Amino acid sequence: MLELKNIVKKFSDKVIVNHLNLDVADGEILCIVGQSGGGKTTLLRCISGLEKIDEGSFIVDGKEFDPYKNENNDSVIGVVFQDYNLFPHLTVLDNITLAPQMALKQSKQEAQKEALKLLDGLALGDKADLYPYQLSGGQKQRVAIARALAMKPKILCYDEPTSALDPALTQTVKNIILDLKKEGMTQIIVTHDMKFAQDVADNILKVKPLEN
């Protein structure tokens, strides 16, 4: 599904990712773990097009993929951010339907129908008309997952999806990730939680700060 070839990422003269080669198979769950400063989130941001690499290339489905120029990037890589990044002035339903209407050109009716289906599947069917401030951390996390899934990505990326959750909610997120795996979703997860990684991952990539 995804191949990284000789990826290099620098900030000024500091090398964060140094000639990384990596394959992620279709339907696989890859967890990226390691200590702070090891480049976990930077690597995820590079994959999702939020940070530009200095060298290397990405291959998706056997074809070279440019996450910085592809107009349909949102339908290839979806991201669930650590701080959720929900729009505070929009309802849950509007948070989920905004991007599909703008980027995928879905009608409002179609976008809402699919959003409500996603919310039902994530046990949030009764939260559609609420605003983010009215939700718990676990509910915000699930809304963020629904919003990413609404874009129909081929690959779903998560940045520390359990960092602010208690054990019960961590289990809920784990179940969601494993359910998506059953549906064939390729997933890449940045996490500091090794036990969580061991519970969900097909493969684990351990990173550490580079000596510069």
NORTAWO-V645768 format. One record per residue. N is the residue number from 1. RES is the residue in one letter. PHI is phi in whole degrees, -180 to 180 (* if undefined). BURIAL is # if it has 9 or more other C-alpha atoms within 8 Angstrom, else .. Layout:
N | RES | PHI | BURIAL
N | RES | PHI | BURIAL
//
This chain:
1 | M | * | #
2 | L | -133 | #
3 | E | -129 | #
4 | L | -105 | #
5 | K | -119 | #
6 | N | 51 | #
7 | I | -75 | #
8 | V | -125 | #
9 | K | -133 | #
10 | K | -126 | #
11 | F | -119 | .
12 | S | 58 | .
13 | D | -98 | .
14 | K | -90 | .
15 | V | -85 | #
16 | I | -100 | #
17 | V | -124 | #
18 | N | -120 | #
19 | H | 50 | #
20 | L | -83 | #
21 | N | -117 | #
22 | L | -155 | .
23 | D | -118 | .
24 | V | -122 | #
25 | A | -77 | .
26 | D | -59 | #
27 | G | 81 | #
28 | E | -83 | #
29 | I | -108 | #
30 | L | -107 | #
31 | C | -107 | #
32 | I | -106 | #
33 | V | -125 | #
34 | G | 149 | #
35 | Q | -73 | #
36 | S | -59 | .
37 | G | 88 | .
38 | G | -85 | #
39 | G | 95 | #
40 | K | -60 | #
41 | T | -69 | .
42 | T | -60 | #
43 | L | -62 | #
44 | L | -63 | #
45 | R | -67 | #
46 | C | -67 | #
47 | I | -60 | #
48 | S | -88 | #
49 | G | 86 | #
50 | L | -88 | .
51 | E | -129 | #
52 | K | -90 | .
53 | I | -78 | #
54 | D | -93 | .
55 | E | -147 | #
56 | G | 104 | #
57 | S | -152 | #
58 | F | -115 | #
59 | I | -121 | #
60 | V | -123 | #
61 | D | 54 | .
62 | G | 83 | .
63 | K | -122 | .
64 | E | -63 | .
65 | F | -127 | #
66 | D | -108 | .
67 | P | -68 | #
68 | Y | -96 | .
69 | K | -122 | .
70 | N | -69 | .
71 | E | -65 | .
72 | N | -103 | .
73 | N | -55 | #
74 | D | -61 | #
75 | S | -90 | #
76 | V | -103 | #
77 | I | -118 | #
78 | G | -109 | #
79 | V | -129 | #
80 | V | -108 | #
81 | F | -80 | #
82 | Q | -60 | #
83 | D | -100 | .
84 | Y | 73 | #
85 | N | 57 | .
86 | L | -76 | .
87 | F | -76 | .
88 | P | -67 | .
89 | H | -91 | .
90 | L | -113 | #
91 | T | -69 | #
92 | V | -55 | #
93 | L | -62 | #
94 | D | -69 | .
95 | N | -59 | #
96 | I | -81 | #
97 | T | -91 | #
98 | L | -60 | .
99 | A | -66 | #
100 | P | -58 | #
101 | Q | -70 | #
102 | M | -80 | .
103 | A | -91 | .
104 | L | -96 | .
105 | K | 60 | .
106 | Q | -73 | #
107 | S | -71 | .
108 | K | -58 | .
109 | Q | -63 | .
110 | E | -65 | .
111 | A | -62 | #
112 | Q | -67 | #
113 | K | -61 | .
114 | E | -70 | #
115 | A | -64 | #
116 | L | -65 | #
117 | K | -66 | #
118 | L | -63 | #
119 | L | -63 | #
120 | D | -61 | #
121 | G | -65 | .
122 | L | -104 | #
123 | A | 58 | .
124 | L | -126 | #
125 | G | -58 | #
126 | D | -94 | .
127 | K | -107 | .
128 | A | -57 | #
129 | D | -96 | .
130 | L | -86 | #
131 | Y | -103 | #
132 | P | -52 | #
133 | Y | -66 | .
134 | Q | -90 | .
135 | L | -108 | #
136 | S | -78 | .
137 | G | -60 | .
138 | G | -66 | #
139 | Q | -69 | #
140 | K | -61 | #
141 | Q | -61 | #
142 | R | -70 | #
143 | V | -64 | #
144 | A | -63 | #
145 | I | -66 | #
146 | A | -61 | #
147 | R | -63 | #
148 | A | -66 | #
149 | L | -67 | #
150 | A | -62 | #
151 | M | -86 | #
152 | K | 55 | #
153 | P | -74 | #
154 | K | -81 | #
155 | I | -131 | #
156 | L | -113 | #
157 | C | -111 | #
158 | Y | -127 | #
159 | D | -108 | #
160 | E | 49 | #
161 | P | -69 | #
162 | T | -118 | #
163 | S | -63 | .
164 | A | -112 | .
165 | L | -109 | #
166 | D | -79 | .
167 | P | -57 | .
168 | A | -66 | .
169 | L | -72 | #
170 | T | -60 | #
171 | Q | -63 | .
172 | T | -62 | .
173 | V | -64 | #
174 | K | -60 | #
175 | N | -63 | .
176 | I | -63 | #
177 | I | -63 | #
178 | L | -71 | #
179 | D | -65 | .
180 | L | -65 | #
181 | K | -61 | #
182 | K | -61 | .
183 | E | -85 | .
184 | G | 94 | .
185 | M | -74 | #
186 | T | -80 | #
187 | Q | -135 | #
188 | I | -124 | #
189 | I | -126 | #
190 | V | -90 | #
191 | T | -152 | #
192 | H | -94 | #
193 | D | -92 | .
194 | M | -65 | .
195 | K | -63 | .
196 | F | -59 | #
197 | A | -61 | #
198 | Q | -65 | .
199 | D | -73 | .
200 | V | -111 | #
201 | A | -83 | #
202 | D | -83 | .
203 | N | -141 | .
204 | I | -125 | #
205 | L | -106 | .
206 | K | -98 | .
207 | V | -120 | #
208 | K | -146 | #
209 | P | -58 | #
210 | L | -87 | .
211 | E | -84 | .
212 | N | -116 | .
//
